[in-house]
C-alpha cells in the first residue's frame, strides 16, 4: 500500500473498499469473505486495504456486468 489509510475511514474510502471487494467477490476471488460488508473500519483496513493498491487500479474504473 503506497499511502497510509486513516481510521476512522472516510465515507468515500470505505465505499471504495467495499465496492472493489464486491467486484472481486463477484469475480470469484476467494480472499473476500462473505461478511466483508459487516467489517469495522479497522477490519477493512487489516483485511482488504490491498484492494486499493496500484496493482488493482483497474478496479477504480466503473465495472459493468451484463448477462
C-alpha positions as CSV (number, residue, x, y, z in Angstrom):
1,X,0.0,0.0,0.0
2,X,1.5,3.3,-1.1
3,X,-0.4,5.6,1.2
4,X,-1.4,5.3,4.8
5,X,-5.1,4.8,5.5
6,X,-6.5,6.8,8.4
7,X,-9.1,5.3,10.7
8,X,-11.9,6.1,11.0
9,X,-12.3,5.7,7.3
10,X,-13.9,8.5,5.3
11,X,-17.2,7.5,3.7
12,X,-15.5,7.7,0.3
13,X,-12.7,5.4,1.2
14,X,-15.0,2.9,3.0
15,X,-17.3,2.9,0.0
16,X,-14.5,2.3,-2.5
17,X,-13.0,-0.6,-0.5
18,X,-16.5,-2.2,-0.3
19,X,-17.2,-1.6,-4.0
20,X,-13.9,-3.2,-5.0
21,X,-14.4,-6.2,-2.6
22,X,-17.9,-6.7,-4.1
23,X,-16.4,-6.8,-7.6
24,X,-13.7,-9.2,-6.6
25,X,-16.2,-11.4,-4.8
26,X,-18.4,-11.5,-7.8
27,X,-15.4,-12.4,-10.0
28,X,-14.8,-15.4,-7.6
29,X,-11.9,-14.1,-5.6
30,X,-11.9,-16.4,-2.5
31,X,-9.9,-14.0,-0.4
32,X,-13.0,-11.8,0.0
33,X,-15.1,-13.2,2.8
34,X,-18.9,-13.2,2.5
35,X,-19.4,-10.9,5.5
36,X,-17.0,-8.1,4.4
37,X,-19.8,-5.6,4.4
38,X,-20.2,-6.1,8.2
39,X,-16.5,-5.3,8.8
40,X,-15.5,-2.4,11.0
41,X,-13.1,0.2,9.7
42,X,-10.2,-1.5,11.4
43,X,-11.1,-4.9,9.9
44,X,-11.5,-3.4,6.4
45,X,-8.0,-1.9,6.6
46,X,-6.4,-5.0,8.0
47,X,-8.1,-7.4,5.6
48,X,-8.9,-5.5,2.5
49,X,-6.9,-2.4,2.1
50,X,-4.9,-4.2,-0.5
51,X,-7.8,-3.7,-3.0
52,X,-6.7,0.0,-3.1
53,X,-3.1,-0.9,-4.2
54,X,-1.8,0.2,-7.6
55,X,-1.9,-3.3,-8.9
56,X,-5.7,-3.3,-8.6
57,X,-6.2,0.2,-10.2
58,X,-8.3,-1.5,-12.9
59,X,-11.0,-1.8,-10.2
60,X,-11.2,2.0,-9.9
61,X,-12.9,2.2,-13.3
62,X,-16.7,1.6,-13.5
63,X,-17.5,-2.1,-13.7
64,X,-20.5,-3.1,-15.7
65,X,-21.9,-6.6,-15.6
66,X,-24.1,-7.8,-18.5
67,X,-25.9,-11.0,-18.6
